Amino acid sequence: MLTQNTFSLDDAKKATQQLLLSEAKIRLLINPREEDHSRLVELLHKALFAASSPKRHGETDEQAAMVLRDHVGAIVELSQSILKREWERIKRGI
């Protein structure tokens, strides 16, 4: 379990499995023909890679965490944009 900002190996495996499941679900729900949807999948892949290989050569824990946070921030920002556009489309009845 998560305690004092540390993950056990079991926690990391569970988190990775949850990320993979979420990524698959998102891929099923998006339209791959739309550029921003494809970009979202690309960002998800980058975040999954960063989460599964947390430290590159010479990288500190803090730097690895910042890289992952940046990916997550980009995912949230793009997702909000997509959701807003889709909500507006639904409200217009298109």
C-alpha positions in Angstrom: 0.0 0.0 0.0 1.0 3.6 -0.4 2.6 4.9 2.7 4.7 8.1 3.2 5.1 8.7 -0.6 6.6 5.2 -1.3 5.2 2.4 -3.5 5.8 -1.2 -3.0 6.5 -3.4 -6.0 3.0 -4.8 -5.7 1.5 -1.2 -5.7 3.6 -0.4 -8.8 2.3 -3.5 -10.6 -1.3 -2.7 -9.7 -0.9 0.9 -10.8 0.6 -0.1 -14.1 -2.3 -2.6 -14.7 -4.8 0.1 -13.9 -3.1 2.5 -16.3 -3.1 -0.1 -19.1 -6.8 -0.8 -18.5 -7.6 2.9 -18.6 -5.6 3.4 -21.7 -7.4 0.6 -23.5 -10.8 1.9 -22.5 -9.9 5.4 -23.7 -8.7 4.0 -27.0 -12.0 2.2 -27.4 -14.0 5.5 -26.8 -12.1 7.9 -29.0 -12.2 8.6 -32.7 -8.7 7.8 -34.1 -9.4 9.9 -37.2 -9.4 13.1 -35.1 -6.0 14.6 -34.6 -6.4 15.6 -31.0 -7.7 12.1 -30.1 -4.6 10.6 -31.7 -2.5 13.0 -29.8 -4.2 11.9 -26.5 -3.3 8.3 -27.2 0.3 9.4 -27.9 0.4 11.3 -24.6 -1.0 8.2 -22.8 1.7 6.0 -24.3 4.4 8.5 -23.1 2.9 8.6 -19.6 2.7 4.8 -19.5 6.4 4.6 -20.6 7.4 7.1 -18.0 5.4 5.2 -15.3 6.8 1.8 -16.2 10.4 3.0 -16.6 10.5 5.8 -14.0 14.2 6.7 -14.1 16.4 7.2 -17.1 20.2 7.1 -16.8 21.3 9.7 -14.2 17.8 11.0 -13.5 16.8 11.7 -9.9 13.5 10.6 -8.4 12.3 14.2 -8.4 13.2 14.6 -12.1 11.4 11.3 -13.0 8.3 12.5 -11.0 8.4 15.8 -12.8 8.4 14.1 -16.2 5.4 12.0 -15.3 3.6 15.0 -13.8 4.2 16.9 -17.1 2.7 14.0 -19.1 -0.3 13.8 -16.8 -0.8 17.5 -17.0 -0.8 17.4 -20.8 -3.2 14.5 -20.8 -5.6 16.4 -18.5 -5.4 19.6 -20.5 -6.0 17.8 -23.8 -8.8 15.7 -22.4 -10.6 18.7 -21.1 -10.4 20.3 -24.5 -11.8 17.2 -26.2 -14.6 16.8 -23.6 -15.6 20.5 -23.9 -15.7 20.3 -27.7 -17.8 17.1 -27.6 -20.1 18.6 -24.9 -20.7 21.6 -27.1 -21.4 19.3 -30.1 -23.9 17.4 -28.1 -25.6 20.5 -26.8 -26.0 21.7 -30.5 -27.5 18.3 -31.4 -24.9 17.4 -34.0 
